[in-house]
C-alpha cells in the first residue's frame, strides 16, 4: 500500500509540506488516511505576511466588498460541498452530522455577508453612535468609532467541527478587515485543509487574509504583538494553559476562549408525561447525545428532571437510544458514527469510569455486546450512547464537574424548580441550557436565573418546536459563548462578532472635524448648500454634508382637521380644545405624523430624478409640540452614503443614502428629528 497523502500548511501564500510525520488514522476502521508534515513553519514569516500583504489586501477593500466576497466564498463552497462530505465521512461523522459542519459553515458566511451589506458602511470605520455635544456652544462633540485592529487573529480550533469551527470565526474577522491564521485540531485537520484548498482555488480569497497550520503552533504565540488576538475553542483545561502564556499576558493580547461545558436541559415540573413537551424533551436529549457522537461543546451533559418522572424519562430515553444504529457512517442505515479519534475514545471511556463513581448506568455501553454496522467497524473508535443516573445530584463532583466528551449524559432528579435552578448553576458556567415548559410563568421565573450562568437559554415548547433549530445549534445572529467554565468568551452574535476584531476609540472635536473623521454628517458641522436640490444629485455626485434649508409653512387648524379625517386619528390632543387645555401642552397640537408629512412636502423635489425610493425612517423623535399657528421649516442633509453594489429591479446601479432631517419652528427650536433612508441611482456611464 502506498503512503497516505501528506497534509500541507498554507503559509505566506504557499503550500508547505512534503515529508510525512504523524500518521492520522480513520476512527471508522483504524486505517491510516493522512500524515501531518514534518517541515517546520517559519512563524515570523507567516505573521509578517499576514500583517503586510494580508492587511493591505483587506484594507484595499471595504466592509461592503468584503461582505460580497464572503457571499461568493459561501456559494463556491456549496457548489463543491460533495467533495467535503466525502472526506468528512473519514472523521466518523454521518452525513447528517456533517451538514452542520459543512453547509452550516457556508451558511455562516452567507449570514455575515448579509449582515455586512445591510448594517455596515462602505468604508473601514464604524461610527458606533450619534455624536453628542460636550459643550454649551455646540462646537465640541464626542462620539465613538471602531477601526480594524492592525494585527492578526490566530484561531486555535477544536476537532469536532473542522469547517464550521474555522468559518464562524473567519467570517467575522474577515468582515472586520483582519487577516487570520487558523490552527485546526490535528486529528481532523484534513477536512479543514480540504476546505481551505477550495477557498484558495475559488480566487475570491485576498492574498494573506487566511493561513493554515497543520500540526504544532511552535513559537507562534510567543511572536504575537499587542494588536494581535487569539481565539480558542476546546477543553477548559487547555484554554487555561494557553491563556497564561507569558507573551499573551505581557502584551495584553486579547484571548477569547469558548470551552467545552456541562450544559444541561431542564424538564419543568408543569410538563406531564403524556404531553407533547415531554416527547420533545426526550427527542432533544437523545439528539444531543448522538449527533456527532456527542462530540459537541453544546451537547447536553446533565438532564435535570422532576423526581416524579425519573422512571418515565429513563424508560423513554432508553427506548429511543436503543433504536440508534452505530457504525460506519458510509452506510445509510447508520445514525451515529465513531468518535473523532482513538485518543478521544480512550479519554471518553476514562471519564465514564469517573462518572460511574457517582452514578449508575440506565442504558449503556458494553463493547462486547454493542452491535456495530460495517464490516471493519470493530476496529473503529465507537461507543454506544450511554445514559447514567446520578446517585446524589447535590453531592460535589460527578456530572457537575466531569465531562465525557461523547454520547454520554447523566439524569439528575430535582425536588422543585428552585432546586433545578441551583443544580443548573453547579455546572459553573455553560454555553447553553434548554428549558422545556408549557407555562410562561415558569419561563419568566427560571430564564433570568439561568441567564447568569449560561450564554444562551433555549426555551422549548410545542409552539416553538415547529421552527426551533435546537439546543445544540449556535446561530450567526446570536451570541455563542458562556461564563465560567465555558471560557468567558463571546463569538458570533451578528455584528457584535465583527466588533471583537475592531478597536473602539472615543473621539472629541468640533462637529465639522467629527464629520470628516466618521464620514457622516454631524449636526452643527459645516454644510454644503448649492443651487441644485440634493435630490437631483446622482449617488456618486452627492457629497456628505450637502444640505437644503426649505421654505416655511404655518400650521393651521384646517391642516389638523384634514389630516385627522384622512388618517382617522382623532386623538383628543388634536381635536378636544378643553381636554388639550388641561394637558401639559395647554393647547391643541398637530399630529406628529402630520409634521413629518408637512416636512416631506417642504424638502421633496417632486420631479423624476435619481432618488428612486424612500424605504424607511430611523431615530425618529418628536421633541417640541407644534400648536396651531406655529411655523415650521426643515433642513435636509446628506448624512451617510452606503454603496452596496446593488441594482434596481430595472438593472440600474444604485446606492443607499441616509438623510438627516431637522424640523424646526419659528423660534429655531427642534420640533422633530429623524433619518430618512433612500435608494439613489448612480449616474449611467
C-alpha positions in Angstrom: 0.0 0.0 0.0 1.4 3.4 -1.0 2.0 6.1 1.7 -1.0 8.1 2.7 -1.1 11.8 1.5 0.8 14.4 3.5 -1.3 17.3 4.6 0.1 20.8 3.9 0.0 24.0 5.7 -0.8 27.2 3.8 1.7 29.7 4.9 2.7 33.1 3.4 0.8 32.3 0.2 2.4 28.9 -0.4 1.5 25.3 0.4 4.2 23.8 2.7 4.7 20.1 3.4 6.2 17.1 1.7 7.8 14.9 4.4 5.4 12.7 6.4 5.4 12.9 10.2 2.4 11.9 12.3 0.0 9.3 11.0 -3.7 10.2 11.2 -5.9 7.2 11.3 -9.6 6.9 10.5 -11.7 6.3 13.6 -14.1 4.3 11.4 -11.7 1.4 10.7 -8.3 2.3 12.1 -6.6 2.7 8.7 -4.0 5.4 8.2 -5.5 8.0 5.9 -3.2 11.1 6.1 0.1 12.3 7.6 0.9 15.6 9.0 4.1 17.2 7.5 7.4 17.3 9.2 8.6 20.7 7.9 8.9 23.4 10.5 6.8 26.5 9.9 8.5 29.9 9.9 6.0 31.9 12.0 8.0 35.1 11.8 7.5 35.0 8.0 3.9 33.9 8.4 3.0 36.8 10.7 4.9 39.3 8.6 3.0 38.2 5.5 -0.4 38.5 7.3 0.4 41.9 8.7 1.7 43.3 5.4 0.1 41.5 2.4 -3.0 40.3 4.3 -3.9 43.6 5.9 -3.1 45.6 2.8 -5.3 43.4 0.7 -8.2 43.6 3.2 -7.8 47.4 3.6 -7.9 47.9 -0.1 -11.5 46.6 0.2 -14.2 47.9 2.5 -17.0 46.3 4.6 -19.3 46.1 1.6 -16.8 44.5 -0.8 -15.7 42.0 1.9 -19.3 41.1 2.6 -19.7 40.4 -1.1 -16.6 38.3 -1.0 -18.0 36.2 1.9 -21.1 35.6 -0.2 -19.1 34.4 -3.2 -17.0 32.1 -1.0 -20.1 30.6 0.5 -21.6 29.9 -2.9 -18.3 28.3 -4.0 -18.2 26.0 -1.0 -21.8 25.0 -1.5 -21.1 24.2 -5.2 -18.2 21.9 -4.1 -19.8 20.5 -0.9 -19.9 16.9 -2.0 -16.1 16.7 -2.0 -16.2 17.9 1.6 -18.9 15.4 2.6 -16.8 12.6 1.2 -13.8 13.5 3.3 -15.9 14.2 6.4 -17.0 10.5 6.5 -13.4 9.7 7.4 -13.8 11.7 10.6 -16.5 9.2 11.8 -19.3 11.7 11.2 -22.5 10.8 9.4 -23.8 13.0 6.6 -26.4 14.4 8.9 -23.6 15.2 11.4 -21.6 16.9 8.7 -24.4 19.1 7.4 -23.9 21.4 10.4 -20.2 21.5 9.8 -20.2 21.9 6.0 -23.4 23.7 5.0 -23.7 25.3 8.4 -20.2 26.8 7.9 -21.1 28.1 4.4 -24.4 29.4 5.9 -22.4 31.4 8.4 -20.5 33.1 5.5 -23.9 33.9 3.9 -25.2 35.3 7.2 -22.3 37.6 7.7 -22.3 38.7 4.1 -26.0 39.7 4.5 -25.3 41.4 7.9 -22.4 43.3 6.4 -24.2 44.6 3.4 -27.2 45.6 5.5 -25.6 47.1 8.6 -22.1 48.3 7.8 -20.9 51.4 5.9 -18.9 51.5 2.7 -15.6 52.3 4.4 -13.4 50.7 7.0 -14.6 52.7 10.0 -17.8 52.2 12.0 -19.3 55.3 13.7 -20.8 53.5 16.6 -23.3 56.0 17.9 -24.5 59.5 17.1 -22.2 62.3 18.2 -23.3 64.2 21.3 -22.5 67.8 22.5 -19.9 68.1 25.2 -20.2 71.9 25.5 -22.8 74.6 25.6 -22.0 76.4 22.3 -22.5 73.3 20.1 -18.9 73.2 18.8 -17.4 70.5 20.9 -18.8 67.0 20.4 -17.9 63.4 21.4 -18.6 60.0 19.9 -17.1 56.5 19.4 -15.6 54.9 16.4 -14.4 51.3 15.6 -11.5 50.6 13.4 -9.9 47.2 12.4 -7.2 46.0 14.7 -3.8 46.2 12.8 -2.7 42.7 13.8 -3.5 39.1 13.1 -6.3 36.9 14.5 -5.0 33.4 15.5 -7.7 30.8 15.7 -7.0 27.6 17.6 -9.9 25.3 16.9 -11.4 22.0 18.2 -11.6 18.7 16.4 -15.4 18.3 16.3 -16.3 20.9 13.7 -13.3 21.2 11.3 -15.1 23.5 8.8 -17.7 25.4 10.8 -15.3 26.0 13.6 -13.0 27.8 11.2 -15.6 29.7 9.2 -17.7 31.0 12.1 -14.6 32.9 13.3 -13.2 33.6 9.8 -16.4 35.3 8.7 -16.3 37.9 11.5 -12.6 38.7 11.3 -12.6 38.9 7.5 -15.6 41.2 7.5 -13.8 43.3 10.1 -10.7 43.6 7.8 -8.3 41.5 9.9 -6.2 38.6 8.5 -6.2 35.3 10.3 -4.1 32.2 10.9 -6.1 29.1 11.6 -4.8 26.1 13.6 -7.3 23.2 13.5 -7.1 20.2 15.8 -4.7 17.8 14.2 -6.9 14.7 14.3 -9.5 16.2 11.8 -7.2 18.8 10.2 -7.5 17.0 6.8 -11.1 18.3 6.4 -10.1 21.8 7.3 -7.2 21.6 4.8 -9.7 20.5 2.1 -11.9 23.5 2.8 -9.0 26.0 2.7 -7.9 24.5 -0.6 -11.3 25.1 -2.0 -11.3 28.7 -0.7 -7.9 29.3 -2.2 -8.9 27.8 -5.6 -12.0 29.9 -5.7 -10.0 33.0 -6.4 -12.1 35.1 -4.0 -9.7 34.9 -1.1 -7.5 38.1 -0.9 -3.8 37.3 -0.6 -2.7 36.8 3.0 -6.2 37.0 4.5 -6.1 33.3 5.6 -3.3 31.0 6.5 -3.5 27.4 7.7 -1.3 25.5 10.2 -1.2 21.7 10.1 0.4 20.4 13.2 2.0 22.3 16.0 1.9 26.1 16.7 5.6 26.2 17.6 6.6 29.7 18.8 3.6 31.4 17.2 2.1 32.6 20.4 5.4 33.9 21.6 5.7 36.1 18.5 2.3 37.9 18.8 2.1 41.6 19.4 -0.4 43.9 21.1 -2.6 44.4 18.0 -3.0 40.6 17.5 -5.6 38.4 19.2 -6.1 34.8 19.9 -9.3 32.8 19.9 -9.5 29.2 21.3 -12.2 26.5 21.1 -11.6 23.3 23.0 -11.2 22.0 26.6 -11.3 24.3 29.6 -8.0 22.9 30.8 -6.2 23.7 27.5 -7.8 27.2 27.4 -6.5 27.9 30.9 -2.9 26.9 29.9 -2.9 28.9 26.7 -4.4 32.0 28.3 -1.5 32.4 30.7 1.2 32.3 28.0 3.7 34.9 29.2 3.7 36.8 25.9 -0.1 37.0 25.9 -0.2 38.4 29.4 2.8 40.8 29.0 1.4 42.3 25.8 -2.3 42.3 26.9 -3.2 40.3 23.8 -7.0 39.6 23.7 -7.7 35.9 24.3 -11.2 34.7 23.6 -12.0 31.2 24.9 -15.0 29.1 24.1 -14.6 25.9 26.2 -16.5 22.7 26.5 -19.0 22.9 29.3 -21.5 20.9 31.3 -24.6 22.1 29.5 -28.0 21.0 30.8 -31.6 20.5 29.8 -34.4 21.1 32.3 -37.8 19.4 32.1 -40.1 21.8 34.1 -42.4 20.3 36.7 -45.5 21.6 34.8 -44.8 19.1 31.9 -46.8 15.9 32.2 -45.5 12.6 30.8 -48.4 12.4 28.3 -47.8 15.9 26.8 -46.2 16.9 23.6 -43.5 18.8 25.5 -42.4 15.6 27.3 -41.8 13.9 24.0 -40.0 17.0 22.7 -37.7 16.8 25.7 -36.9 13.2 25.1 -36.2 13.8 21.5 -33.9 16.8 22.2 -31.8 15.0 24.8 -31.4 11.9 22.6 -30.4 14.0 19.6 -27.8 15.9 21.6 -26.4 12.7 22.9 -26.0 11.1 19.4 -25.3 13.9 16.9 -21.6 14.0 16.2 -21.5 11.1 18.7 -22.0 13.6 21.4 -18.8 15.5 20.5 -20.3 19.0 20.7 -19.3 21.7 23.0 -23.1 22.4 23.3 -24.2 18.8 23.9 -26.5 18.1 26.9 -24.4 16.5 29.6 -26.8 16.9 32.6 -30.5 16.1 32.3 -32.5 17.8 35.1 -35.9 16.1 35.7 -38.5 16.1 38.4 -38.1 13.3 40.9 -41.5 12.0 40.0 -40.5 11.5 36.3 -37.3 9.5 36.8 -38.7 6.2 35.6 -40.7 7.7 32.7 -37.8 9.7 31.4 -35.4 6.7 31.9 -37.7 4.4 30.0 -38.5 6.7 27.2 -34.9 7.8 26.6 -33.6 4.2 26.8 -36.2 3.1 24.2 -35.1 5.9 21.9 -31.4 5.3 22.3 -31.8 1.6 21.7 -33.0 2.4 18.2 -29.8 4.3 17.3 -27.7 2.4 14.8 -24.0 2.8 15.4 -21.2 2.1 12.9 -19.6 3.1 9.6 -21.1 6.4 8.6 -20.7 5.4 4.9 -23.8 3.2 5.4 -27.2 4.9 5.0 -28.6 2.8 7.9 -26.1 4.3 10.4 -27.4 7.1 12.6 -24.3 7.6 14.8 -20.7 7.3 13.7 -17.4 7.0 15.6 -15.6 9.3 17.9 -13.1 11.5 16.1 -10.0 9.5 17.1 -8.9 6.6 19.2 -7.3 9.0 21.7 -10.7 10.6 22.0 -12.3 7.2 22.6 -9.8 6.5 25.4 -10.5 9.8 27.0 -14.2 9.4 27.0 -14.0 5.9 28.5 -11.7 7.2 31.2 -14.2 10.0 32.0 -17.0 7.5 32.0 -15.3 5.4 34.6 -15.0 8.6 36.8 -18.7 9.3 36.3 -19.6 5.8 37.4 -18.3 6.5 40.9 -21.3 8.8 41.5 -23.9 7.4 39.2 -25.3 4.2 37.8 -26.0 3.0 34.2 -29.6 3.3 32.9 -28.7 2.5 29.3 -25.2 1.9 28.4 -22.1 0.8 26.7 -20.7 -2.7 26.8 -18.2 -3.0 23.9 -18.6 -6.8 23.6 -22.4 -6.6 23.1 -22.5 -3.4 21.0 -23.9 -4.1 17.6 -21.8 -2.3 15.0 -22.8 -1.8 11.4 -20.0 -2.1 8.9 -17.5 -4.9 8.1 -14.5 -3.1 9.6 -16.3 -1.2 12.4 -14.9 -3.4 15.2 -11.6 -1.8 14.5 -13.1 1.7 14.9 -13.5 4.2 17.8 -17.1 3.5 18.6 -19.0 4.0 21.8 -22.7 3.1 22.5 -24.9 6.0 23.7 -24.8 5.8 27.5 -27.4 7.2 29.9 -26.5 7.5 33.6 -28.5 8.3 36.7 -26.8 10.4 39.4 -26.9 8.8 42.9 -26.9 12.2 44.6 -27.3 15.3 42.4 -26.5 17.5 45.4 -23.1 15.9 46.0 -19.9 17.6 44.9 -18.2 16.4 41.8 -19.7 13.8 39.5 -21.5 15.1 36.4 -21.3 18.7 37.8 -17.5 18.5 37.2 -16.7 15.7 34.9 -17.3 15.8 31.1 -17.1 12.7 29.0 -17.0 14.4 25.5 -19.0 11.7 23.8 -22.5 10.2 23.7 -22.9 10.2 27.5 -25.4 12.1 29.6 -26.5 11.9 33.3 -30.0 12.1 34.7 -30.2 14.4 37.7 -33.6 14.4 39.6 -34.7 17.6 41.4 -37.2 18.3 44.1 -38.7 21.6 42.8 -37.9 24.3 40.3 -35.7 26.2 42.7 -33.7 23.0 43.2 -33.4 22.7 39.4 -32.1 26.2 39.1 -29.5 25.5 41.8 -28.4 22.3 40.1 -28.1 24.0 36.7 -25.7 26.6 38.3 -23.5 23.7 39.6 -22.0 23.4 36.1 -20.1 26.6 36.9 -20.9 28.3 33.6 -22.2 26.7 30.4 -22.7 27.6 26.8 -26.4 26.7 26.6 -29.3 25.3 28.5 -32.7 24.2 27.4 -35.9 24.7 29.4 -38.9 22.7 28.3 -42.1 24.1 29.8 -45.7 24.8 28.9 -46.0 27.6 31.4 -44.9 31.2 30.6 -44.8 32.0 34.3 -42.2 29.2 34.8 -40.1 30.7 32.0 -40.5 34.1 33.5 -39.0 32.9 36.8 -36.4 30.4 35.5 -34.8 32.1 32.5 -33.3 35.1 34.2 -31.7 32.8 36.8 -30.3 30.6 34.1 -29.0 33.5 32.1 -26.5 34.3 34.9 -24.7 31.0 34.2 -25.4 30.2 30.6 -24.5 32.0 27.4 -27.8 31.0 25.7 -31.1 29.9 27.0 -33.3 27.8 24.7 -37.0 27.7 25.7 -38.8 24.8 24.1 -42.5 24.1 23.9 -44.9 22.8 21.2 -45.2 26.2 19.6 -41.5 26.9 19.2 -40.6 23.3 18.2 -42.0 23.8 14.7 -39.2 26.2 13.9 -36.6 25.6 16.6 -33.1 25.0 15.4 -32.5 23.0 18.6 -30.4 23.1 21.8 -27.1 22.5 20.2 -27.1 24.9 17.2 -25.2 28.2 17.6 -26.7 30.7 15.2 -24.8 33.5 13.5 -27.2 36.2 14.8 -26.9 35.0 18.4 -24.0 35.1 20.8 -22.0 31.9 21.2 -20.0 31.5 24.4 -20.6 31.4 28.1 -19.3 32.4 31.5 -17.1 30.5 33.9 -16.1 27.0 32.8 -17.4 27.8 29.3 -14.5 30.2 28.9 -16.0 33.6 29.4 -15.7 34.5 25.7 -18.1 35.5 23.0 -18.3 34.7 19.3 -20.9 35.3 16.6 -23.8 37.4 17.8 -24.3 39.2 14.5 -22.3 42.4 14.1 -21.1 42.0 17.7 -18.8 39.3 16.4 -17.3 41.7 13.9 -16.6 44.3 16.6 -14.5 41.8 18.6 -11.8 42.3 15.9 -12.0 46.1 16.0 -10.7 48.7 18.3 -13.1 51.2 19.9 -11.9 54.7 20.4 -13.6 57.8 21.8 -13.2 60.9 19.6 -13.7 64.5 20.6 -13.8 67.7 18.5 -15.9 70.1 16.5 -18.8 68.7 14.5 -17.0 69.5 11.3 -13.9 67.6 12.4 -16.0 64.6 13.6 -17.9 64.6 10.2 -14.5 64.4 8.4 -13.3 61.5 10.6 -16.5 59.4 10.6 -17.6 60.1 7.0 -21.0 61.0 8.4 -22.6 64.4 8.8 -22.6 65.6 12.4 -25.2 68.3 13.3 -23.6 71.6 13.9 -20.9 70.9 11.3 -20.3 72.8 8.1 -23.0 72.2 5.4 -22.7 72.4 1.6 -25.5 74.4 0.0 -25.8 74.8 -3.7 -28.4 75.8 -6.3 -29.0 72.1 -7.1 -31.5 70.3 -4.9 -29.8 67.3 -3.2 -32.5 65.0 -4.6 -31.3 65.9 -8.1 -27.8 64.5 -7.4 -26.8 61.1 -8.5 -25.3 58.8 -5.9 -21.6 59.3 -6.7 -22.0 63.1 -7.1 -23.7 63.7 -3.8 -21.4 65.0 -1.0 -21.7 64.2 2.7 -23.0 67.4 4.3 -24.8 68.6 1.1 -27.9 70.3 2.5 -31.1 72.1 1.8 -32.9 74.6 4.1 -36.5 74.7 3.0 -39.1 77.5 2.9 -41.6 77.8 5.8 -45.1 76.6 6.4 -47.5 77.8 9.0 -49.7 75.1 10.6 -53.4 75.8 10.6 -56.5 74.3 12.2 -57.5 73.1 8.8 -54.3 71.1 8.5 -55.1 69.3 11.7 -58.7 68.6 10.8 -57.9 67.4 7.3 -55.1 65.2 8.5 -57.3 63.7 11.2 -60.0 62.9 8.7 -57.6 61.5 6.2 -55.7 59.3 8.8 -58.6 58.5 11.1 -56.6 59.8 14.0 -58.9 61.9 16.2 -56.9 61.8 19.4 -58.2 64.3 21.9 -54.9 66.4 21.9 -55.7 67.3 18.3 -59.4 67.9 18.4 -60.7 68.5 22.0 -59.9 72.1 23.0 -61.0 71.7 26.6 -59.0 68.5 27.2 -56.0 69.9 25.5 -56.0 73.0 27.7 -56.0 70.7 30.8 -52.9 68.7 29.4 -49.3 69.5 29.8 -49.3 71.3 26.4 -52.2 73.6 27.4 -53.5 73.8 23.8 -54.3 71.6 20.8 -51.2 70.4 18.9 -50.7 69.0 15.4 -50.2 65.3 14.8 -46.6 64.2 14.9 -47.1 62.4 11.6 -48.6 65.5 10.1 -45.4 67.3 10.9 -43.4 64.5 9.1 -45.7 64.7 6.1 -45.5 68.5 6.0 -41.7 68.4 6.3 -41.6 65.9 3.4 -43.7 68.4 1.4 -41.2 71.1 2.2 -38.0 69.2 1.2 -39.0 66.7 -1.5 -38.2 67.5 -5.1 -41.3 66.2 -6.9 -39.9 65.6 -10.4 -38.4 62.4 -11.7 -34.8 62.1 -10.6 -32.1 59.9 -9.1 -33.9 59.3 -5.9 -35.8 56.0 -6.5 -37.5 55.2 -3.3 -37.8 56.1 0.4 -37.7 52.8 2.4 -37.7 53.8 6.0 -37.1 56.2 8.9 -34.6 55.7 11.7 -34.2 57.5 15.1 -37.5 59.4 14.9 -38.2 61.7 17.8 -40.9 64.3 18.3 -39.3 66.9 20.5 -41.3 70.1 20.7 -45.1 70.2 20.2 -46.4 72.2 17.2 -49.6 74.1 18.1 -51.9 75.9 15.6 -50.2 78.9 14.3 -46.6 77.7 14.6 -44.4 78.0 11.5 -42.1 75.1 10.6 -39.3 74.5 8.2 -36.9 71.6 7.5 -33.2 71.1 6.9 -32.3 68.1 4.8 -28.7 67.0 4.9 -26.8 64.1 3.3 -25.6 62.2 6.4 -24.2 58.9 5.1 -23.7 57.0 1.8 -23.5 53.2 1.5 -22.5 51.6 -1.7 -23.8 48.0 -1.6 -23.1 47.3 -5.2 -26.8 46.5 -5.8 -29.0 47.0 -8.9 -32.6 48.2 -9.0 -35.2 45.8 -10.5 -34.6 47.5 -13.8 -30.9 46.7 -13.6 -29.8 50.3 -12.7 -26.9 50.6 -10.2 -27.9 52.3 -7.0 -26.7 53.1 -3.5 -28.2 53.9 -0.1 -28.3 57.5 1.1 -29.2 58.3 4.7 -30.5 61.9 5.1 -30.5 63.8 8.4 -33.8 65.7 8.8 -34.3 68.5 11.4 -37.7 70.2 11.6 -37.7 73.5 13.5 -40.3 76.1 14.5 -40.2 79.9 14.2 -38.0 80.0 17.4 -35.4 77.7 15.8 -36.4 75.0 18.3 -36.1 71.5 17.2 -39.6 70.0 16.5 -38.8 66.6 15.0 -35.6 64.8 14.3 -35.0 61.7 12.2 -33.1 59.9 9.4 -34.6 59.0 6.0 -33.2 56.1 4.1 -33.4 56.3 0.3 -32.2 54.4 -2.7 -30.4 56.7 -5.1 -29.5 55.9 -8.7 -25.9 56.0 -9.9 -25.1 58.0 -13.0 -25.1 55.9 -16.1 -21.7 55.7 -17.7 
